[in-house]
Amino acid sequence: MALNLYIAYGIASDQTTALRLQALGAVNGLNVYVPPSYTRTSAQAAVDPQSESSLRAADVVLGIITSAISESCRQELNHAKALGRKTIVMAEPGTAAQLEPFFPGNILIIDPADPAQAEFGIVQFLKNTELEQNAKTALLAIGTLALGLLLFAPQD
């Protein structure tokens, strides 16, 4: 049975990273859902129906947040938490500080000055997650790629 991964991303510009991760996940035999970009442009009152269904089916939720978090991403992450889904959020230092109170212990700070700390955090998250070894290996690959994509993304 394939692992179901949901990728919540902060704002529309983070979608490129999320779609690259989706492609990598597919190659590694994962079912990966990335919400459409239109969900990042409005202040919706609730998670859209397709995202709701995908969150319910998800084994793991990965948040990718660079400069800001949209209301829909916040709702997706809160909903994942309420559903009891294993959730890890990769964020840049300024954003991570804002998110830590809501997701204690599940925030990985992506700091270009110390990428090893984020890599260590990915490994620790997977050690503490009850998943099959092949699923952990695939998630480690995706997490490491996400780290690389976020570290080397052009700065605006």
C-alpha positions in Angstrom: 0.0 0.0 0.0 1.4 3.4 -1.0 1.9 6.2 1.5 -0.4 9.1 1.1 1.4 12.5 1.5 -0.4 15.9 1.6 1.7 18.9 0.9 0.4 22.2 2.3 2.2 25.2 1.0 2.3 28.7 2.3 1.6 31.0 -0.7 1.1 30.6 -4.4 4.9 31.0 -5.1 5.6 28.0 -2.9 3.6 25.8 -5.2 6.6 25.2 -7.5 8.5 23.6 -4.7 5.4 21.5 -3.8 4.9 20.3 -7.4 8.5 19.3 -7.6 8.1 17.3 -4.4 4.9 15.8 -5.8 6.9 14.6 -8.9 9.6 13.1 -6.7 7.0 11.4 -4.5 5.3 9.8 -7.5 8.6 8.4 -8.7 9.1 6.9 -5.2 5.7 5.3 -5.2 3.9 7.8 -3.0 0.5 9.2 -3.5 1.1 13.0 -3.2 -1.6 15.6 -3.2 -0.8 19.3 -3.7 -3.8 21.7 -3.5 -4.4 23.9 -6.5 -3.0 27.4 -6.5 -6.4 29.1 -6.5 -6.8 27.9 -3.0 -4.0 30.3 -2.0 -5.5 33.4 -3.4 -8.6 33.8 -1.3 -9.4 33.9 2.4 -11.7 30.8 2.3 -13.7 30.1 5.4 -13.1 26.3 5.1 -10.8 23.8 3.5 -12.0 23.0 0.0 -13.7 19.6 -0.5 -10.9 17.9 -2.5 -8.3 19.1 0.1 -10.5 17.9 2.9 -10.8 14.4 1.3 -7.0 14.3 0.7 -6.2 15.4 4.2 -8.4 12.6 5.6 -6.6 10.1 3.4 -3.1 11.4 4.2 -0.7 9.4 6.3 1.7 12.4 6.6 1.2 16.2 6.0 4.2 18.2 4.9 4.0 22.0 5.2 6.3 24.1 3.0 6.3 27.7 4.1 8.8 30.3 3.0 7.9 34.0 3.4 4.3 33.8 4.5 1.4 31.5 5.3 -1.9 31.8 3.5 -5.2 31.4 5.4 -5.9 28.2 3.4 -2.5 26.7 4.4 -3.1 27.6 8.0 -6.5 25.9 7.9 -5.0 22.8 6.2 -2.3 22.4 8.8 -4.8 23.0 11.7 -7.2 20.5 10.1 -4.4 17.9 9.8 -3.5 18.4 13.4 -7.2 18.0 14.4 -7.3 14.8 12.4 -4.3 13.5 14.2 -2.1 13.3 11.1 1.7 13.2 11.4 2.6 16.7 10.4 6.0 18.4 9.8 6.3 22.0 8.7 9.5 23.3 7.0 9.8 27.0 7.3 12.2 29.9 7.2 13.3 31.3 10.5 11.0 34.3 10.7 7.9 32.3 9.7 9.0 29.3 11.9 8.9 31.5 15.0 5.3 32.5 14.3 4.3 28.9 13.7 6.0 27.1 16.6 3.3 27.9 19.2 0.7 26.2 17.0 2.9 23.2 15.9 5.3 22.6 18.8 8.0 20.2 18.0 6.8 19.8 14.3 8.6 22.9 12.9 11.9 22.5 11.0 13.7 25.7 10.5 15.2 26.1 7.1 18.2 28.3 7.8 20.7 28.7 4.9 23.4 29.2 7.5 22.7 25.9 9.2 21.1 23.4 6.8 22.4 20.4 8.8 20.0 21.3 11.6 17.0 20.9 9.3 18.4 17.7 7.9 18.8 16.4 11.5 15.2 17.5 12.2 13.9 15.5 9.2 15.7 12.4 10.4 14.4 12.8 14.0 10.8 13.3 12.7 11.1 10.1 10.7 12.6 8.1 13.7 9.6 9.2 15.8 7.1 8.4 13.1 5.6 4.9 13.0 5.8 4.2 9.3 7.2 1.3 7.2 10.9 1.6 6.5 10.4 2.1 2.7 8.0 5.0 3.5 10.5 6.6 5.8 13.2 6.3 3.1 10.9 8.0 0.5 10.0 10.7 3.0 13.6 11.3 3.8 14.3 11.7 0.1 11.5 14.2 -0.3 12.4 16.1 2.9 16.0 16.4 1.8 15.0 17.5 -1.6 12.6 20.1 -0.1 15.4 21.3 2.1 17.6 21.7 -1.0 14.9 23.4 -3.0 14.2 25.9 -0.2 17.9 26.6 0.5 18.8 27.2 -3.1 15.6 29.0 -4.2 16.3 32.5 -5.6 15.8 35.1 -3.0 13.3 37.9 -4.1 
